[in-house]
Amino acid sequence: MACEHVDVLIVGAGLSGVGAACHLRRRCPEKTYALLEARDALGGTWDLFRYPGVRSDSDMFTLGYSFRPWTGPTSIADGGAIRAYIRDTAREYGVDRHIRYRHRVVRADWDSATARWTVHAHRDDTGETVRLTCGFLHVCAGYYRYDAGHTPDLPGLDRFAGRVVHPQHWPADLDHAGRRVVVIGSGATAVTLVPALAARAAHVTMLQRSPSYVLALRSRDALADTLRRRLPARAYHAAVRGKNVLVTTATYQLSRRAPGLVRRLLRRGVARRLPAGFDVDRHFSPRYDPWDQRLCITPDGDFFAALADGRASVVTDTIDTFTAHGIRLASGEELPADVVVTATGLNLRVLGGMALRVDGVEVDPARTVAYKGMMLSGVPNLALTIGYTNASWTLKADLVAAYVCRLLRHLDRTGQQIVTPRPPPDDERVPLIDLRSGYVLRSLDALPRQGRKAPWRLHQNYLRDLLLMRHGRIDDEGVRFSRAGSPERSPTRA
């Protein structure tokens, strides 16, 4: 069977995949490309998640692309606005014409003799398997499963007479107006859902096993509002983006160097927005330090406003069992509920769940080492996009997409065809994602590792990574360049 060939094949048509394709159009316009998208629409996360109030938890001047200004009125945008921004970007750069929908990639095989990947994709619309070949494979499929969110074992759930939903698959027919809702969880999704549901529900209770840090931020950016009236879109977008990068970086660094100070500042901010006598220490003082897990953002303090006016409440306890009409807690209290929302996290998935083989040898991603946070040791001509955990996802996605273009131009300029990351010379390994969130800890054993120093280290620092990836050497000690016909060392033994 003949295979269609493209220079670059991008897996995923979400925020990262569309951005990667746009970078190719801008920086390597001679390259042919295609995007394979498992779902029937572009947008990725921002098309999948449709729960009430869904929004960004990063400002849009950094969550948006570096090459296309965000011109919306708010800095913290809702899911629909983000989806429209991705769609309009794809249309503006002609990327939308290169997307193959309902193509779920199941396997990719590298052949050193031809310097090509053969990619096998299942078409969910026709049931057939299609094959494409490419010189470079860029995986922009995120890092979690789209088909199933994480739901822990909930004792007695079968006795509950109400409705149970997971935010990842919000039912369009769910009407929560006038109903009692319990949201299980304390992360970003729960903090988003509570005020959105409280606008129409009889009452919303956030049930958390342990607290998270919650920070109120303005939904509008004051600098953007000022500069928007005086500068062209690209100029004010760049200025606000730069300012937000510096503020976010400084906040994270302060949190790591003076966690006690940041803990006190966060607690003070919460206490100012809640009524006197509210038990802030019980409900908003986590056991971990700031940025051991992501901070939860509440735009304009809408979450705290719902708590302050009584439309919502927070309970810190553990579940004993579900009952027919609610949840009985370990303390003996029973929370009445008509609807229960399990905002209990994600299930991580590496490389979109696809299998990899290099010259006939299966690749175990957990036994590889990441190079610059974007390639895997022993795996040629493949990049994957995993965004920042302490800043906007797109800041890292933009760096990776631009670096892929640098690599492609270097290959063309030098007459090479293959770039293969090497493992670091020492045996020191640390987790690729430096967070203590449950969804990360549950999947650490399945993730690639990283080294102790560059270029095998992801700094989680945009300014350092910007220097490394935009201005650092391409032919550094972490990679080997070669031509077709040179077999690669098995990545599972790297």
Secondary structure, DSSP 4 states (H G I P E B T S, - for coil): ---EEEEEEEE--SHHHHHHHHHHHHH-TT--EEEEESSSSS-THHHH--STT-B-SS-HHHHS-TTS----S-SS-BHHHHHHHHHHHHHHTTGGGGEEETEEEEEEEEETTTTEEEEEEEETTT--EEEEEEEEEEE---SB-SS-------TTGGG--SEEE-GGG--TT---TT-EEEEE--SHHHHHHHHHHHTTSSEEEEEESS---EEEE-SS-HHHHHHHTTS-HHHHHHHHHHHHHHHHHHHHHHHHH-HHHHHHHHHHHHHHHS-TT--HHHHH--SSPTTSSPPEEEETTHHHHHHHTTSEEEEE--EEEEETTEEEETTS-EEE-SEEEE-----B-GGGG-EEEETTEEP-GGGSBEETTTEETT-TTEEE----SSS-HHHHHHHHHHHHHHHHHHHHHHT--EEEEPPPSS---EESS----HHHHTTGGGS-EE-SSTTS---S-HHHHHIIIIIS-SS-TTEEEE-TT-PPPPGGG-
